[in-house]
Amino acid sequence: MKMKVNWLALALLMASNMAFAQQSLFNGKDLTGWTIYGTELWYVDKGDLVCESGPDKEYGYLGTDKFYKNFELTLEFKQESDGNSGVFIRSTVEGTKISGWQVEVAPPGLHTGGVYESYGRGWLIKPDPEKEKYLKADKWNKMKIRVDGPNLTSWLNGEEMVTIVDDKIGAGEGGIVLQIHSGDDVKVRWRNLEVTEL
């Protein structure tokens, strides 16, 4: 006996499941769902999330209130200064001291897409030097980060930057956290921050 398949219903079901799986982390209006750590500046301008060095020029963080373990994160960023920033995964913040792993967002030649462990082992992996060309200076860039167990892969503008397998990352727990580096003139715009839990 042949089973009849309602392809339209199946397609709609799959689409609804996909829509449910992907969540926007930023509503384009305010910082709902996020917590600011430190005295640096985090605000919304023209629908973009902006981070900017404040008068103290210290470390600053903006972290999701929710923890994310295994996920795929996509976002766009545009650097408006030569300062250093980044996207932390499975991270927690106490004051302005962070525990976790950063996927670098930096000026040209400074390893955007590489993985750095703060207050720990330092650089775990940097992109090959020839991959530095994938960063578009002063323009919007699209970053994708996939974390599944001990596996972390980053992409920049569709190009794979690094892949690392690390048991310490695999054991990590925490949220997604954006960074303002200390001592620099940091100003970065962010938009289209979306996460899909795996």
C-alpha positions in Angstrom: 0.0 0.0 0.0 1.5 3.3 -1.0 1.5 6.2 1.5 0.4 9.6 0.2 2.6 12.4 1.3 1.3 15.9 1.6 4.4 17.7 0.4 3.0 21.2 1.1 2.2 20.3 4.7 5.7 18.7 5.1 7.4 21.8 3.7 5.4 24.1 6.0 6.3 21.9 9.0 10.0 22.0 8.1 9.9 25.7 7.6 8.2 26.3 11.0 10.7 24.1 12.7 13.6 26.0 11.1 12.0 29.4 12.1 11.7 28.1 15.6 15.3 26.9 15.8 16.8 30.2 14.7 16.5 33.0 17.2 17.3 36.7 16.9 19.5 37.9 19.8 19.0 41.6 19.2 15.7 43.3 18.5 17.1 46.5 16.9 15.5 48.7 19.5 17.1 48.1 22.9 19.3 45.7 24.9 16.6 43.3 26.1 18.1 39.9 26.8 21.6 41.3 27.4 23.5 42.5 30.5 26.3 45.2 30.4 29.5 44.5 32.3 31.8 47.5 33.0 31.6 51.2 32.3 32.1 51.1 28.5 29.3 52.1 26.1 26.7 49.8 24.6 23.8 51.4 22.8 21.4 51.2 19.8 21.8 53.6 16.9 19.8 53.4 13.6 18.9 49.8 14.4 22.5 48.7 15.0 24.0 47.6 18.2 27.0 49.7 18.9 29.9 49.2 21.3 32.3 52.1 22.0 35.1 52.8 24.4 34.0 55.1 27.3 36.1 57.6 29.2 37.6 54.8 31.3 38.9 52.9 28.3 38.7 49.6 30.2 37.4 46.2 29.3 33.7 46.1 28.7 31.3 43.2 27.9 27.7 42.7 26.8 26.5 39.2 27.5 23.3 37.2 26.7 21.2 36.5 29.8 20.8 33.0 28.4 23.5 30.3 28.3 24.1 28.6 24.9 26.0 25.3 24.7 25.9 23.9 21.2 24.9 26.4 18.5 25.5 28.2 15.3 25.8 32.0 15.6 25.7 34.4 12.6 26.2 38.1 12.9 27.5 41.1 10.9 30.0 43.7 12.2 31.5 46.9 10.9 34.6 48.4 12.6 34.6 52.1 12.8 38.0 52.4 14.6 41.2 50.5 15.0 40.3 49.0 18.4 40.0 45.4 19.3 36.8 43.5 19.9 35.5 39.9 19.8 32.7 37.4 20.3 33.0 35.1 23.3 31.3 31.7 23.5 30.3 29.6 26.6 31.5 32.5 28.7 30.7 34.1 32.1 31.7 37.5 33.4 32.4 38.6 36.9 32.9 42.4 37.1 35.0 42.9 34.0 36.9 39.5 34.2 35.7 37.0 31.7 36.1 33.2 31.6 35.7 31.7 28.2 36.9 31.7 24.6 36.9 34.6 22.2 36.6 34.6 18.4 38.6 37.6 17.5 37.2 40.7 15.8 40.1 43.0 15.1 41.7 45.4 12.6 43.3 44.0 9.4 46.3 41.7 10.1 45.3 41.0 13.7 43.8 37.5 13.4 40.0 38.1 13.0 38.3 34.7 13.3 41.1 33.2 15.5 40.4 31.8 19.0 41.8 33.3 22.2 41.4 32.0 25.8 41.3 35.0 28.2 43.0 34.6 31.6 44.2 31.1 30.4 46.2 29.7 27.5 46.1 32.8 25.3 45.9 32.2 21.6 44.7 28.7 20.8 44.6 29.1 17.0 45.1 32.0 14.5 44.0 32.0 10.9 46.6 31.4 8.3 48.1 34.8 7.3 46.7 34.6 3.7 43.2 34.5 5.2 43.6 38.0 6.5 42.4 39.3 3.1 38.8 38.1 3.8 38.3 41.0 6.3 36.7 44.0 4.7 38.0 47.1 6.4 35.4 49.8 7.2 32.7 47.7 5.7 30.1 45.2 6.9 31.5 41.7 7.5 29.5 38.5 8.1 30.8 36.1 10.8 29.6 32.6 11.5 30.6 30.6 14.6 29.7 27.0 15.1 30.3 25.3 18.5 29.4 21.6 18.9 30.9 19.8 21.9 34.7 20.4 21.7 34.5 21.5 18.1 34.7 25.2 17.2 34.8 26.6 13.6 34.7 30.2 12.5 33.9 31.7 9.1 34.4 35.3 7.8 32.4 36.4 4.7 31.8 32.8 3.7 35.4 31.7 4.2 36.4 29.2 6.9 39.0 30.9 9.1 39.8 28.3 11.8 38.7 24.9 13.2 39.8 23.7 16.6 38.9 20.6 18.7 39.5 21.3 22.4 38.3 19.4 25.4 38.3 22.5 27.6 36.1 24.4 25.2 33.9 21.3 25.2 33.4 21.4 28.9 32.6 25.2 28.9 29.3 26.6 30.1 28.1 30.2 29.6 26.6 32.8 27.3 27.5 34.6 24.1 29.4 37.8 25.0 30.6 40.7 22.9 33.8 42.5 24.0 35.3 46.0 24.1 39.1 45.7 24.6 40.8 48.0 27.1 43.1 50.8 26.1 41.9 51.1 22.5 39.6 53.5 20.7 37.0 50.8 20.0 33.8 51.4 18.0 32.1 48.5 16.3 28.6 48.2 14.9 26.7 44.9 15.1 23.5 43.7 13.4 21.6 40.5 12.4 22.8 38.5 15.5 21.0 35.2 15.1 21.6 31.9 16.9 20.4 28.4 16.1 20.8 25.9 18.9 22.0 22.5 17.8 
